[in-house]
Amino acid sequence: MRRDLTIFSLILIILIVFSQVALPPIAVRTMESRLASASQAKSVQVHLQTTPAILLLLGQLDRLDITAEQAMLGQVRVDSLRLSGQNVNLPADALVHGQLAVKAADQLDLSAVVTADDLLELLQRKVDKLQDAEVTITPQLITVNGKVKIAGRMADIHMEGRVLEEDGNIYFRMTKLDLKNSLLGKAVLGNFFGDILLVNLTKLALPVELDDVVQQDGQVLITASRHK
C-alpha cells in the first residue's frame, strides 16, 4: 500500500512539474497563432503567468499581457493594441480558438492606437468610391481630402470631423463636408454620410468600459479598463 502511494505521489509530482514546464509555452504559441489569424494582425505577442500551470486548462491566469500590431479592433484596424490583466479568467475555449475574450478579471486594461492611415482605410471601406484621399489628425480636428464619384462624375471632397464616444460606441463624426466640381457645383452638405463606427465596446468579449478617446498629432488613442 505504501509502495503504491509512493508511486502515485511520484507520478503526480512528475505531472505537475511537466505541466509547469510544458503548458505555458504551448498556451502562448497557440494564442499567438490563433489571435493573429482572428484579428488579421501583422504580429501578436502573448505573455502569461499562472501557478500552478495546470490552471491554464481552466483558463485561469495570474497575469496576462497581449500586444499586437496592425490588428482589427471592431471595424477599424489599429496600429498597436495592448491588453493586460491580473487574475484573469478566460472562456473555456479561448486558449484553443485564440479569442480576444475575458470572462472576468481583477484588473484589465486595453489601449489601442489608430493612425491616420488606419482611419483612411476605414473611410475607404465605408465611403463609397473614395479615392486618392489623405487623412490628417490633430488634437482639434480630423480632415480628409480626396476625390469621390457622384452621379458618374469625380468631385473633390473635403471632410472635417472628430472621433468620439457615445453609448459605448466609438465613432468618426463628420462635422463638415465640401464638394467641388460635382453636379452640385460647390456644396456644403454637413454630416452627409452620418457617423462611421470604429468600435462597439459593448460587443467586445471583454469586461471593460471606455476611459478616454484622445486625438493626438497623427493618431487617436483609445483607452478602456475594467471598472469595479
N, C-alpha and C positions, 0 to 999 in steps of 0.2 A: 504493500500500500504506500509506504513512504517512498519507495523507488518510483512508483507511478506518479506520485505527486511531484517528485523532483524533476522527472522528465517533462511533465506538463508545465511546470514553472519555467524550465529552460526554454521550452518551445514558445511559451508566452513572452518571455523576455526577448527571444530572437525576433518574434513577430513585431514587438513594439519597437525594437531597435531598427529593424528593416523598414517599418513604416515611417519612422522618423527621418531616415536617410533617403528613402526612395520616393515617398509620396509627394513632398513639396516640389521637387523638380518636375515630376510628371504633371502635377497640377498646374504649375507655371507654364510649361510648354503647351499644354492643352488649351489653357485660357488664352495665351498669346495668339495661338494659331486661329482659334475659333472667333475671338474678338476681332482680329484683323479682318477675317472674312466677313463677319456680320456687319461691321461698321465701315467696311471698304477702306480701312486705314492703310496708310503707307507703312507704318510701323507701330507696334504695340509692345510695351514692356510691363511686366507684372512682377511685383514683389509681394510675397505674403509670408506671414509667420503665424504659427499656432503650435501649442504644446498641450497634450501630445498630438503628433501629426495625424493620428488616426481620426481625429475630429474633422479633418478635411473631408472625409467621406460623408459627414453630416452637414457640410457646408459652413462649419463654424471656424472663423478666423480671428486670431488675436489682433492682427494688423494686416491691412490690405492697401497697396498703392498701385494704381494703374496710370500709366502715361501713354498717350497716343498722339501720333502726328497725322494730319490730313485725314481725320475721321469724320463720319457723318454723325451729327447730333440733331435728332429730329429731322427737319427739312434742309438744314444748312450744313455744309462742310466746314469744319473748324480747323484752323491751322495747328492748334495744340489743345489737348484735353488732359485734365488730371482729375482722378477720383481717388480719395484717400479716406480711410476709416479705421476705427478701432472697435473691437468686439463686434465684428460684422457677421451676420448670418445670411448666407446666400440661399436662394431657392435650391431645391434638391437637384435640379438638372443644370444649374448654372455652370458648374465646373465642366460638365460634359459638353454642353452646347455653346459655351462661351458667351452667355448673355451678359450684357451690362445691366445686371439686376441685383438688387439687395432687398431682403425681406425686412431686416431690422439692423440697427447699429447704435452703439452708444455715441459715436461721433462719425459724421460723414460730411465730407467737403468736396464740392465739384467746382472746377473752374475751366473755362474754355475761352479761347481767343479766336475771334472772327476777323480776318483781314479784309482789306478792300477787294482782293482777288476772290476771296471766298464769297463775299456778298455779291460780287459781279456774277459769279457762277450761278448763284441762286436766282438773281434777277433775270438772267438769260433763259433760265428754265421756266420762270413764271410769267415774264412779259413776252408775249408772242412777237417773234421776228425782231427782237432787239439785236442790233449788230454794231460792231466797231465801237463798243462802249468802254468807258473808263469810269471808275468809281474813286472818289476822294472822301476820306473820313477825317474829320476834325472833331475836337470836343464839342463844338457848337452845331455842326451841320454835316450831313452826308449829301454829296452831289453826284449825279450820274449824267454823263454826256455821251451821246451816241446817235444812232440812226434807227428808225423803226419804219416798217412798211405799213401804210394806212391807205386803204382803198386802192391798192396796187401801185402806190407811189411812195418813194422813200422820203422821209421827213426827218429833219434834225430834231432831236429830243433833248431836253434839259429837265432833269428831275432834282428836287430837293426833298429831304426828309430826315427822319431820326429813327433810331432803334429804341424801342420802349417796351415796357411790360404792362400787360393788362389781363387780369383774371388768370394768372398762371401761364399766360402765353407771352412769347417774345416776338414782336412784330417789327418790320420796317414799315413805318407810316409815312406816306408821301404827303408833303405839305404844299408842294408846288410842282406844276408840270407845264412846260412851254413847248409848243410845237411850231416849227418853221418849215416853209416850203411844202406844206401839205395842201390838200384841197380846202382846208380851213384857213389857209393863209398863216398868220401868226395867231395862235390861240393860247390863252392861259386857262387851263382846264382844271386846276386844283387837284383834288385827290381822285383822279380819273380811274386808276387801276385798283383802288382800295388798299387795305392793309395786306402786306405779304408776310405770311407766317414763317418764322425761323424755327422756333422750338416751342412745343407744347409741353411744359414741365409736368403737367398732370398725367401725361401719357407715358412718361419715362418710368421704368420699373425701379424707381429709386425714391426712398422716403426723404426727399429734400424739398425745400422751398427757396424761392429766389431771394437772394440777398441784395444784388445790385446788377445793373446794366450800365456800363460806363463807356461812353465814346472817348477814344483817345486818338492821337495822331496816327492814322493809318490802320487802326484796328478798333474792335469793340470787345471789351472784357465782360464776360458773364460769370457771376459767382452765385453759388447756391449752397445750402447746407441743411443738415437736419436740425429742425427747430424743436427743442424739448418743451 
